[in-house]
Amino acid sequence: MAGTAPPPKQDELVPHPVKDQLPNVSFCITSPPPWPEAILLGFQHYLVMLGTTVIIPTALVPQMGGGNDEKARVIQTLLFVAGINTLFQTFFGTRLPAVMGGSYTFVMPTISIILAGRYSNIVDPHEKFLRIMRGTQGALIVASTLQIIIGFSGLWRNVTRFLSPLSAVPLVALAGFGLYELGFPGVAKCVEIGLPAIVLLVIFSQYLPHAMHSERHVFDRFAVIFSIVIVWLYAYLLTVGGVYRHSPPKTQLHCRADRSGLVGGAPWIRVPYPFQWGAPTFDAGEAFAMMAASFVALVESTGTFMAVARYASATPVPPSVLSRGIGWQGIGILLDGLFGTANGSSVSVENAGLLALTRVGSRRVVQISAGFMIFFSILGKFGAVFASIPAPIFAALYCLFFAYVGAAGLSFLQFCNLNSFRTKFILGFSVFMGLSVPQYFNEYTSVAGYGPVHTGARWFNDIINVIFSSKPFVAGFVAFLLDNTLHRHDSSVRKDRGFHWWQKFRSFKGDTRSEEFYSLPCNLNKFFPSV
């Protein structure tokens, strides 16, 4: 009969093959780009992690009683410790190209410390700042022991062995998608700066490379630098031109390029050092609340580590390597407590997304970025110039990078049977609860001023409210529990959940590629064996 379409070719009907490693990545963990390119890419990672490094102290320090001087010093310290932690993680931890930076998970227990009754009678704001800072230091030092013990004892290895591709999907996906409130709501605080930043980033990274047909990856690889420079200059011209002269103070704070107060407050040269704010003070209740945040950060970082491994074109991370990485993250939180950053460390989700944008998963690039963090934290004025980039520009970057990490989580669905009703239930229910439960906790807190759990024991309230406010934690916990209890002994279920695909990566020696990606330098594997 005329007009009918020809029958499809046989190869068109074959589904895409499953890939242990992500293809089409330009540089994987062990293959660094040429030095000039590596240095520029490292600087780009430094710029991206600055957003969280600036936003968290900017929110916390004024509540603690600190001014611009204290804010600049806290940002410097956070940057300095982040550089050290990133070097530790890339050399001795998971050895993935993961940037370690400030974490929003620790903000809630820190605010709880700020609101503690014993600080309310202090009149002098500087004295109040120092006392609260010492309280957070003590809580962080105690909380770090949780990750150090769980990581280095191998306990986390025994838990993550039961993680299948199916239970990894909600955990990793919500490690990215769960941060949606930091994306466009942040852009909208100054939409005339934030929106052009998103548009330029998409054009530079996605459209221009295809339009130019160039062999050299310039626009897609350095899209962040191009976008930030153009929009920052545009924001500066708007500021100088007097566009915001009569705007409300809030608009001026978000839009103007000269409102951070960091450049004036930052010293020219200063090396952060342990106990710079004085001796830490310890309170059992606050330590328990910070330990809850530490445990939540441990779970969230596990999800982000898996996304980083994917975008660095590495094989799935062996459980013993994940455990080792968590142990070193615990040491990072200990350093946060000793130096006084007012915040704990976890894997930077935005930098994991940048690996996807640049398609460069090189370890050396991230180590160079750690060098930039340490260098600019010591040269305070220069670092403060970059740190004063308006926050809506960073929020625009987050729209892309958090989305990439969420997509990494969805990519693990290739190992699962999506036609199984068991898969659909676990996937749908865990993602829904991961979004819905924290939404209830956050809504309740914003209306009432305290969390839904409001007993006489403040430390107990903080623990429960912190745990159930984390989207990746709730989603990952529900998926992990259901996946390991629902008909798991059925032979078909094992295949449905994709467990057989990751079986060879359960032990370090199960796949020869693990040695290449995750083994420690200088023959340290002899002393710290991976199992």
Backbone torsions as a table, in degrees:
resi	resn	phi	psi	omega
1	MET	NA	134.6	-176.2
2	ALA	-70.2	150.5	173.6
3	GLY	87.3	-2.3	179.3
4	THR	-83.4	147.0	179.9
5	ALA	-72.3	146.1	177.9
6	PRO	-66.0	150.3	179.8
7	PRO	-62.9	142.0	-178.6
8	PRO	-63.9	147.6	176.9
9	LYS	-66.8	154.7	-176.1
10	GLN	-60.3	-40.6	-175.3
11	ASP	-71.2	-18.8	177.8
12	GLU	-71.0	-22.7	-176.7
13	LEU	-90.1	-5.3	-177.7
14	VAL	-85.4	129.6	-179.8
15	PRO	-67.8	161.4	178.6
16	HIS	-63.2	138.1	-179.5
17	PRO	-70.1	151.7	177.8
18	VAL	-74.1	138.8	-178.7
19	LYS	-122.6	122.7	173.9
20	ASP	-65.1	-40.7	178.4
21	GLN	-112.8	144.7	179.9
22	LEU	-73.1	124.1	178.4
23	PRO	-78.8	173.5	175.1
24	ASN	64.9	21.7	172.6
25	VAL	-89.6	129.9	-173.4
26	SER	-69.0	-44.1	-179.7
27	PHE	-134.5	120.2	179.5
28	CYS	-88.6	-171.3	-173.0
29	ILE	-51.7	-48.1	-170.3
30	THR	-92.4	-0.8	-178.5
31	SER	-114.8	96.7	-177.9
32	PRO	-76.3	148.7	173.7
33	PRO	-72.1	170.2	176.5
34	PRO	-56.0	151.6	-172.6
35	TRP	-53.3	-48.6	-178.5
36	PRO	-58.4	-42.9	179.9
37	GLU	-67.5	-40.3	-179.6
38	ALA	-62.3	-39.9	-179.4
39	ILE	-66.2	-43.0	178.6
40	LEU	-64.9	-41.3	179.4
41	LEU	-65.9	-37.3	176.8
42	GLY	-63.6	-40.9	178.1
43	PHE	-64.1	-36.0	178.5
44	GLN	-64.4	-41.4	176.1
45	HIS	-61.8	-39.3	178.3
46	TYR	-61.6	-45.4	179.9
47	LEU	-60.2	-41.9	-175.9
48	VAL	-66.9	-41.3	-177.5
49	MET	-75.4	-13.3	179.4
50	LEU	-61.5	-32.7	-176.1
51	GLY	-53.3	-59.1	-179.1
52	THR	-64.3	-38.1	-178.7
53	THR	-61.0	-31.9	-179.4
54	VAL	-90.1	-41.5	-173.2
55	ILE	-62.7	-44.1	-175.0
56	ILE	-65.4	-52.8	177.2
57	PRO	-63.1	-33.2	179.1
58	THR	-61.5	-34.0	178.8
59	ALA	-79.4	-38.1	-170.8
60	LEU	-87.9	-42.8	-171.2
61	VAL	-59.0	-45.0	177.7
62	PRO	-59.9	-35.6	178.1
63	GLN	-67.6	-28.5	-180.0
64	MET	-78.7	-12.7	-179.3
65	GLY	105.9	4.3	-177.5
66	GLY	-88.5	154.9	176.3
67	GLY	-103.3	-159.9	-177.9
68	ASN	-64.0	-35.8	179.1
69	ASP	-61.8	-48.2	-179.7
70	GLU	-65.2	-39.8	-179.9
71	LYS	-60.8	-45.9	-180.0
72	ALA	-62.3	-39.1	-178.9
73	ARG	-70.7	-36.0	178.3
74	VAL	-67.7	-42.5	178.2
75	ILE	-61.4	-43.5	177.1
76	GLN	-57.3	-46.6	-177.7
77	THR	-64.9	-44.0	179.7
78	LEU	-61.0	-40.1	179.4
79	LEU	-66.9	-43.2	-179.1
80	PHE	-62.2	-48.6	-178.6
81	VAL	-67.7	-36.1	177.4
82	ALA	-60.3	-40.6	178.0
83	GLY	-61.7	-45.5	179.6
84	ILE	-63.8	-45.5	-178.7
85	ASN	-62.7	-37.9	179.2
86	THR	-64.9	-41.1	177.5
87	LEU	-64.3	-43.4	178.3
88	PHE	-59.9	-44.5	-176.4
89	GLN	-66.5	-39.7	-176.5
90	THR	-78.2	-26.3	179.4
91	PHE	-91.2	-41.9	-171.2
92	PHE	-122.1	-17.2	-177.5
93	GLY	-83.2	-122.4	178.9
94	THR	-72.7	-20.0	-175.2
95	ARG	69.3	14.9	175.0
96	LEU	-83.6	157.5	177.2
97	PRO	-76.9	61.5	-176.0
98	ALA	-104.6	126.9	175.8
99	VAL	-84.9	130.2	177.6
100	MET	-98.2	123.7	-177.9
101	GLY	-142.7	-170.3	179.1
102	GLY	-63.1	155.0	-176.3
103	SER	-129.6	134.3	178.2
104	TYR	-67.7	-19.9	-178.1
105	THR	-60.9	-32.1	-176.2
106	PHE	-85.8	-3.2	-176.0
107	VAL	-67.4	-42.9	-175.3
108	MET	-61.9	-49.9	177.6
109	PRO	-65.2	-29.5	177.5
110	THR	-66.1	-41.9	177.3
111	ILE	-63.6	-36.3	177.6
112	SER	-62.0	-38.5	177.3
113	ILE	-67.0	-41.7	179.7
114	ILE	-58.6	-38.3	-176.2
115	LEU	-86.2	1.5	-178.1
116	ALA	-60.5	141.9	-174.7
117	GLY	-60.0	-31.1	-172.8
118	ARG	-71.4	-10.5	178.0
119	TYR	-100.3	-8.2	-170.8
120	SER	-70.6	-21.7	-176.7
121	ASN	-89.4	-6.0	-177.3
122	ILE	-77.2	122.2	-175.1
123	VAL	-84.6	-46.3	-177.6
124	ASP	-68.1	118.4	-175.5
125	PRO	-61.5	-37.3	-179.4
126	HIS	-66.2	-41.2	178.4
127	GLU	-64.7	-40.1	178.0
128	LYS	-61.9	-44.5	178.7
129	PHE	-57.5	-47.6	-177.7
130	LEU	-63.3	-42.0	-178.1
131	ARG	-66.3	-42.2	179.1
132	ILE	-67.0	-41.4	179.5
133	MET	-59.3	-42.9	179.9
134	ARG	-65.3	-34.4	176.3
135	GLY	-64.5	-43.3	178.5
136	THR	-67.1	-35.8	179.0
137	GLN	-61.1	-46.8	-179.9
138	GLY	-60.6	-43.4	-179.9
139	ALA	-63.6	-41.0	179.9
140	LEU	-66.7	-39.6	-179.9
141	ILE	-61.3	-44.5	179.2
142	VAL	-67.1	-43.6	-177.2
143	ALA	-63.6	-29.8	-178.2
144	SER	-63.6	-28.7	-177.5
145	THR	-63.2	-30.5	-180.0
146	LEU	-59.3	-52.0	-178.7
147	GLN	-69.1	-37.0	179.3
148	ILE	-60.9	-45.4	-178.4
149	ILE	-69.6	-48.9	-177.9
150	ILE	-62.8	-37.8	-177.8
151	GLY	-74.6	-56.9	-172.8
152	PHE	-76.0	-20.0	177.3
153	SER	-77.6	-13.6	-177.8
154	GLY	87.2	5.3	-179.3
155	LEU	-62.5	-42.1	-178.5
156	TRP	-67.7	-29.0	175.9
157	ARG	-60.7	-42.6	-178.1
158	ASN	-68.8	-28.0	177.6
159	VAL	-76.7	-49.0	-173.4
160	THR	-71.7	-12.1	173.9
161	ARG	-63.0	-25.7	-178.2
162	PHE	-92.1	5.0	-179.9
163	LEU	-81.4	118.8	177.6
164	SER	-101.4	167.0	175.1
165	PRO	-53.1	-35.6	-178.5
166	LEU	-65.3	-46.5	-179.4
167	SER	-75.7	-18.1	177.1
168	ALA	-75.6	-28.2	-175.4
169	VAL	-57.9	-55.7	-178.9
170	PRO	-63.3	-37.2	-178.7
171	LEU	-62.4	-51.8	-176.8
172	VAL	-73.2	-41.0	-177.7
173	ALA	-61.0	-43.7	-177.7
174	LEU	-81.2	-15.0	170.3
175	ALA	-62.2	-28.6	176.3
176	GLY	-96.9	-60.9	-176.2
177	PHE	-63.3	-28.0	-177.1
178	GLY	-65.6	-13.9	-179.8
179	LEU	-95.6	22.4	-173.9
180	TYR	-58.1	-29.5	-176.9
181	GLU	-72.2	-11.9	177.0
182	LEU	-91.2	-3.3	-177.3
183	GLY	-90.3	-100.6	-173.2
184	PHE	-63.1	-35.7	174.4
185	PRO	-56.0	-33.6	176.3
186	GLY	-72.2	-38.0	177.0
187	VAL	-62.4	-42.3	-174.0
188	ALA	-70.0	-13.0	176.8
189	LYS	-65.7	-24.0	170.8
190	CYS	-151.2	80.2	-168.2
191	VAL	-64.5	-28.1	-178.6
192	GLU	-71.7	-13.8	174.4
193	ILE	-104.0	-44.6	-175.6
194	GLY	-65.7	-43.9	-176.8
195	LEU	-65.2	-46.2	175.7
196	PRO	-59.0	-32.0	179.2
197	ALA	-64.9	-42.1	177.9
198	ILE	-64.3	-48.3	-177.0
199	VAL	-59.6	-47.2	-179.5
200	LEU	-63.0	-41.6	-179.4
201	LEU	-60.8	-43.3	179.1
202	VAL	-67.5	-41.8	-179.8
203	ILE	-64.1	-48.8	-178.3
204	PHE	-63.7	-40.0	-173.1
205	SER	-87.5	-29.9	-172.3
206	GLN	-111.3	-42.0	-172.3
207	TYR	-91.2	-47.5	-174.9
208	LEU	-59.1	-44.4	-179.3
209	PRO	-56.1	-36.1	180.0
210	HIS	-77.7	-31.0	179.8
211	ALA	-73.4	-33.3	-175.0
212	MET	-82.1	-25.9	-177.0
213	HIS	53.5	38.0	-177.7
214	SER	-91.9	146.8	177.0
215	GLU	-73.2	-28.2	-176.5
216	ARG	-88.6	131.2	-179.6
217	HIS	-87.1	88.0	-178.8
218	VAL	-101.3	-57.2	-173.5
219	PHE	-68.2	-43.6	-178.2
220	ASP	-70.7	-35.8	-176.3
221	ARG	-75.8	-32.3	-177.2
222	PHE	-116.0	28.7	-178.0
223	ALA	-57.9	-35.5	-177.9
224	VAL	-65.7	-46.2	-179.6
225	ILE	-62.3	-46.8	179.4
226	PHE	-58.0	-48.8	-175.7
227	SER	-64.8	-46.2	-177.6
228	ILE	-62.9	-45.6	-177.8
229	VAL	-60.5	-47.3	-177.0
230	ILE	-64.5	-47.8	-175.2
231	VAL	-73.4	-34.7	177.7
232	TRP	-64.3	-42.3	177.6
233	LEU	-63.7	-42.1	178.1
234	TYR	-61.3	-43.4	178.2
235	ALA	-64.2	-37.7	179.4
236	TYR	-65.5	-41.9	179.6
237	LEU	-64.7	-39.2	176.9
238	LEU	-63.2	-39.9	-179.1
239	THR	-66.0	-49.5	-178.1
240	VAL	-65.1	-35.7	-179.3
241	GLY	-70.5	-7.2	176.0
242	GLY	82.5	18.8	-178.7
243	VAL	-60.7	-35.4	-174.1
244	TYR	-102.4	16.1	-173.2
245	ARG	-59.1	-38.9	-176.7
246	HIS	-110.4	17.4	179.9
247	SER	-76.7	160.1	175.7
248	PRO	-60.8	153.9	-177.8
249	PRO	-54.9	-36.5	-178.0
250	LYS	-65.1	-43.9	178.2
251	THR	-62.0	-43.0	179.8
252	GLN	-61.4	-40.5	-178.2
253	LEU	-61.8	-41.7	-176.5
254	HIS	-83.3	-31.7	-170.6
255	CYS	-97.0	-36.9	-174.7
256	ARG	-69.8	147.9	-179.5
257	ALA	-89.4	4.9	-176.1
258	ASP	-130.6	24.6	-173.2
259	ARG	-106.5	1.3	-174.2
260	SER	-73.7	-26.7	-177.9
261	GLY	72.3	10.0	-174.8
262	LEU	-81.5	-39.1	-175.1
263	VAL	-64.5	-42.6	178.7
264	GLY	-68.4	-35.7	-176.4
265	GLY	-81.1	-20.4	-174.9
266	ALA	-81.0	137.9	174.0
267	PRO	-75.2	160.3	179.6
268	TRP	-64.3	-54.6	179.5
269	ILE	-134.5	128.4	176.9
270	ARG	-158.0	129.7	178.1
271	VAL	-100.6	116.5	177.1
272	PRO	-62.2	148.2	-179.0
273	TYR	-142.6	157.7	-178.9
274	PRO	-61.0	147.2	178.2
275	PHE	57.3	32.6	-179.2
276	GLN	-68.4	-20.4	179.6
277	TRP	-97.7	-0.9	-176.8
278	GLY	114.8	-178.9	-177.3
279	ALA	-73.4	133.3	179.2
280	PRO	-61.8	150.3	174.1
281	THR	-113.1	151.0	-172.8
282	PHE	-121.3	136.6	176.0
283	ASP	-137.3	125.1	-172.3
284	ALA	-59.4	-45.9	-178.2
285	GLY	-61.3	-44.8	-179.9
286	GLU	-66.2	-35.9	178.5
287	ALA	-64.3	-40.2	178.7
288	PHE	-63.9	-42.2	179.7
289	ALA	-63.8	-41.4	179.1
290	MET	-68.3	-32.0	176.4
291	MET	-64.9	-37.3	176.6
292	ALA	-61.9	-43.6	177.7
293	ALA	-63.8	-37.7	178.9
294	SER	-63.0	-40.1	179.5
295	PHE	-68.3	-41.1	177.6
296	VAL	-63.2	-42.8	178.8
297	ALA	-62.8	-35.0	177.6
298	LEU	-60.6	-45.3	-179.7
299	VAL	-68.3	-44.2	-179.5
300	GLU	-62.3	-41.8	-179.7
301	SER	-65.2	-33.9	177.0
302	THR	-59.0	-44.9	178.0
303	GLY	-63.0	-42.3	-178.6
304	THR	-69.7	-37.0	175.6
305	PHE	-57.0	-40.4	-179.0
306	MET	-66.8	-36.8	176.9
307	ALA	-68.1	-41.1	179.1
308	VAL	-61.7	-44.6	179.4
309	ALA	-59.8	-39.0	-179.6
310	ARG	-64.4	-48.5	-175.7
311	TYR	-77.5	-13.7	175.1
312	ALA	-91.9	7.8	-178.9
313	SER	57.7	36.3	174.6
314	ALA	-96.6	168.6	175.2
315	THR	-78.2	163.4	177.3
316	PRO	-51.5	141.5	-173.3
317	VAL	-71.3	125.0	176.2
318	PRO	-61.7	143.6	-177.1
319	PRO	-54.1	-37.0	-178.4
320	SER	-66.7	-32.6	179.0
321	VAL	-72.3	-39.6	175.3
322	LEU	-59.2	-43.5	-179.3
323	SER	-62.7	-41.8	178.0
324	ARG	-62.3	-41.7	179.0
325	GLY	-63.3	-39.3	179.2
326	ILE	-66.6	-37.7	177.0
327	GLY	-60.0	-44.0	179.4
328	TRP	-71.0	-29.8	174.9
329	GLN	-65.6	-35.5	175.5
330	GLY	-61.9	-40.6	176.5
331	ILE	-63.6	-35.9	176.2
332	GLY	-60.7	-42.9	179.2
333	ILE	-67.4	-35.0	175.3
334	LEU	-60.3	-43.8	177.3
335	LEU	-63.5	-39.3	176.0
336	ASP	-56.7	-42.3	-179.9
337	GLY	-68.9	-40.1	-178.1
338	LEU	-69.4	-41.2	-176.9
339	PHE	-82.2	-28.1	-179.4
340	GLY	84.6	72.2	179.7
341	THR	-99.9	-8.3	-175.7
342	ALA	64.3	15.7	-176.0
343	ASN	-159.4	150.4	176.8
344	GLY	-94.3	172.3	-176.8
345	SER	-105.9	149.1	167.5
346	SER	-153.9	178.9	-178.5
347	VAL	-71.4	132.6	-178.6
348	SER	-73.1	116.3	-178.3
349	VAL	-68.7	-38.6	-177.4
350	GLU	-65.6	-34.9	178.6
351	ASN	-73.0	-28.3	173.9
352	ALA	-65.0	-38.9	176.9
353	GLY	-67.1	-33.9	178.9
354	LEU	-64.5	-32.2	175.8
355	LEU	-58.1	-39.6	-179.4
356	ALA	-69.6	-40.8	-177.9
357	LEU	-64.5	-44.3	-176.4
358	THR	-84.5	-19.5	-173.0
359	ARG	59.7	29.6	176.4
360	VAL	-120.1	108.0	-179.7
361	GLY	-106.3	30.9	-175.0
362	SER	-74.1	135.4	177.5
363	ARG	-65.2	-37.8	-176.7
364	ARG	-62.4	-38.1	-179.3
365	VAL	-59.2	-44.2	-178.5
366	VAL	-70.2	-34.0	176.2
367	GLN	-66.6	-36.4	175.1
368	ILE	-64.3	-41.0	179.4
369	SER	-62.8	-35.2	176.4
370	ALA	-63.7	-36.2	175.6
371	GLY	-61.9	-41.9	177.1
372	PHE	-62.5	-41.1	-179.9
373	MET	-59.8	-47.4	-178.0
374	ILE	-67.1	-43.5	-177.3
375	PHE	-61.1	-49.7	-176.3
376	PHE	-76.6	-18.2	175.6
377	SER	-76.2	-29.1	178.1
378	ILE	-79.7	-43.3	175.8
379	LEU	-85.7	81.9	-167.8
380	GLY	-55.9	-45.9	-175.4
381	LYS	-63.4	-43.5	-179.0
382	PHE	-65.0	-44.5	178.2
383	GLY	-61.7	-36.7	-178.1
384	ALA	-67.3	-29.3	177.3
385	VAL	-60.8	-48.5	179.8
386	PHE	-69.2	-35.1	-178.2
387	ALA	-69.9	-14.2	-179.3
388	SER	-91.1	10.4	173.1
389	ILE	-58.7	130.9	-177.6
390	PRO	-55.7	138.1	-175.7
391	ALA	-57.3	-36.1	179.4
392	PRO	-59.1	-26.2	177.1
393	ILE	-67.3	-42.2	177.2
394	PHE	-64.9	-39.6	179.4
395	ALA	-61.3	-34.7	177.2
396	ALA	-64.9	-39.8	177.2
397	LEU	-63.5	-39.5	-178.3
398	TYR	-60.9	-35.3	-179.2
399	CYS	-55.3	-36.0	-179.0
400	LEU	-85.7	-45.7	-171.2
401	PHE	-72.9	-40.3	177.3
402	PHE	-65.5	-34.6	178.2
403	ALA	-64.1	-40.7	178.7
404	TYR	-61.7	-42.5	-179.7
405	VAL	-66.5	-41.0	175.5
406	GLY	-59.1	-40.7	179.3
407	ALA	-66.0	-32.3	176.5
408	ALA	-61.6	-38.5	176.9
409	GLY	-64.3	-43.8	179.2
410	LEU	-63.9	-28.5	-176.6
411	SER	-66.3	-20.2	178.0
412	PHE	-71.5	-10.1	177.3
413	LEU	-65.5	-19.3	179.3
414	GLN	-60.7	-23.1	-178.7
415	PHE	-87.7	-9.2	-172.4
416	CYS	-104.4	161.5	174.2
417	ASN	-91.3	104.7	-175.9
418	LEU	-79.6	-4.5	176.7
419	ASN	-94.0	3.2	179.6
420	SER	-89.0	133.2	179.2
421	PHE	-67.0	-30.8	176.7
422	ARG	-62.5	-44.7	179.0
423	THR	-61.5	-45.4	-178.3
424	LYS	-62.0	-41.4	-179.0
425	PHE	-64.4	-51.1	-176.5
426	ILE	-62.4	-44.5	-177.9
427	LEU	-64.2	-53.2	-176.7
428	GLY	-64.6	-46.7	-175.8
429	PHE	-65.8	-43.0	-176.9
430	SER	-68.7	-41.3	179.0
431	VAL	-66.3	-42.8	-179.7
432	PHE	-62.0	-47.7	-179.1
433	MET	-66.0	-34.0	178.2
434	GLY	-64.0	-29.2	176.4
435	LEU	-89.3	-37.4	-170.0
436	SER	-78.4	-44.4	-176.9
437	VAL	-64.1	-51.7	177.9
438	PRO	-61.4	-31.6	178.1
439	GLN	-61.1	-42.9	178.1
440	TYR	-62.2	-46.4	-178.7
441	PHE	-62.6	-42.3	-178.5
442	ASN	-69.6	-41.4	178.7
443	GLU	-62.7	-45.8	-179.1
444	TYR	-59.8	-44.9	-177.7
445	THR	-64.3	-41.2	-177.4
446	SER	-68.5	-29.4	179.9
447	VAL	-84.1	-48.7	-172.4
448	ALA	-86.5	-22.8	-176.4
449	GLY	88.3	-2.4	174.8
450	TYR	-149.8	163.3	-174.6
451	GLY	-74.4	168.2	179.7
452	PRO	-59.9	-33.0	176.7
453	VAL	-87.1	108.9	-171.9
454	HIS	-136.6	69.7	179.8
455	THR	-93.9	-175.4	178.5
456	GLY	-71.8	-23.1	-179.1
457	ALA	-89.8	105.1	-174.8
458	ARG	-63.9	-37.9	-178.8
459	TRP	-63.7	-37.1	179.4
460	PHE	-67.4	-43.1	177.6
461	ASN	-57.1	-47.3	-177.1
462	ASP	-61.7	-42.6	-178.5
463	ILE	-58.8	-53.0	-176.4
464	ILE	-66.2	-43.4	-177.5
465	ASN	-66.5	-37.0	178.2
466	VAL	-66.4	-46.4	-176.0
467	ILE	-63.2	-45.3	-173.8
468	PHE	-88.1	4.9	173.5
469	SER	-95.0	-3.6	-178.6
470	SER	-96.2	117.3	-177.5
471	LYS	-65.4	-49.3	-179.9
472	PRO	-63.9	-32.5	-179.7
473	PHE	-66.3	-49.3	-178.2
474	VAL	-63.0	-47.0	-178.8
475	ALA	-63.7	-45.2	-178.6
476	GLY	-65.4	-39.9	-179.2
477	PHE	-66.2	-46.3	-179.7
478	VAL	-62.7	-45.4	-179.3
479	ALA	-64.3	-43.9	-178.9
480	PHE	-62.3	-44.2	-178.8
481	LEU	-64.9	-49.2	-177.5
482	LEU	-66.6	-41.9	-176.2
483	ASP	-64.7	-31.2	-177.6
484	ASN	-96.8	3.3	178.3
485	THR	-123.6	-24.2	-176.6
486	LEU	-83.6	110.0	176.4
487	HIS	38.7	41.7	-172.9
488	ARG	-71.3	-16.2	-177.5
489	HIS	-87.7	-4.3	175.1
490	ASP	-67.7	136.7	-178.3
491	SER	-65.3	-33.5	-179.0
492	SER	-72.2	-32.7	-178.3
493	VAL	-63.3	-38.2	179.8
494	ARG	-55.9	-41.3	178.6
495	LYS	-75.1	-38.3	-178.7
496	ASP	-59.2	-38.9	-176.9
497	ARG	-85.8	-1.2	175.7
498	GLY	77.1	13.5	-175.0
499	PHE	-61.9	-35.1	-176.3
500	HIS	-67.3	-27.0	-179.4
501	TRP	-67.8	-35.4	-176.5
502	TRP	-96.0	3.3	-175.2
503	GLN	-57.0	-42.2	-175.4
504	LYS	-71.9	-14.0	178.8
505	PHE	-96.0	3.7	-179.4
506	ARG	-64.3	-34.1	177.4
507	SER	-116.0	154.7	-175.1
508	PHE	-61.2	-37.3	-175.3
509	LYS	-90.3	5.3	-178.2
510	GLY	-68.6	-23.7	-179.2
511	ASP	-140.3	133.6	-174.9
512	THR	-64.3	-24.6	-177.9
513	ARG	-69.6	-22.5	179.7
514	SER	-58.6	-38.8	179.6
515	GLU	-58.7	-43.9	-177.1
516	GLU	-65.1	-42.5	-172.9
517	PHE	-86.6	-37.7	-164.5
518	TYR	-117.3	-5.3	-176.4
519	SER	-71.1	148.7	-176.2
520	LEU	-76.1	153.9	-179.6
521	PRO	-76.5	167.6	172.9
522	CYS	55.0	38.1	178.3
523	ASN	56.0	25.8	-179.9
524	LEU	-68.4	-15.9	178.6
525	ASN	-59.8	-24.7	177.6
526	LYS	-63.6	-37.6	-176.3
527	PHE	-91.4	-29.2	179.3
528	PHE	-124.2	74.6	-174.0
529	PRO	-67.0	143.6	173.1
530	SER	-97.7	133.4	-175.1
531	VAL	-115.1	NA	NA
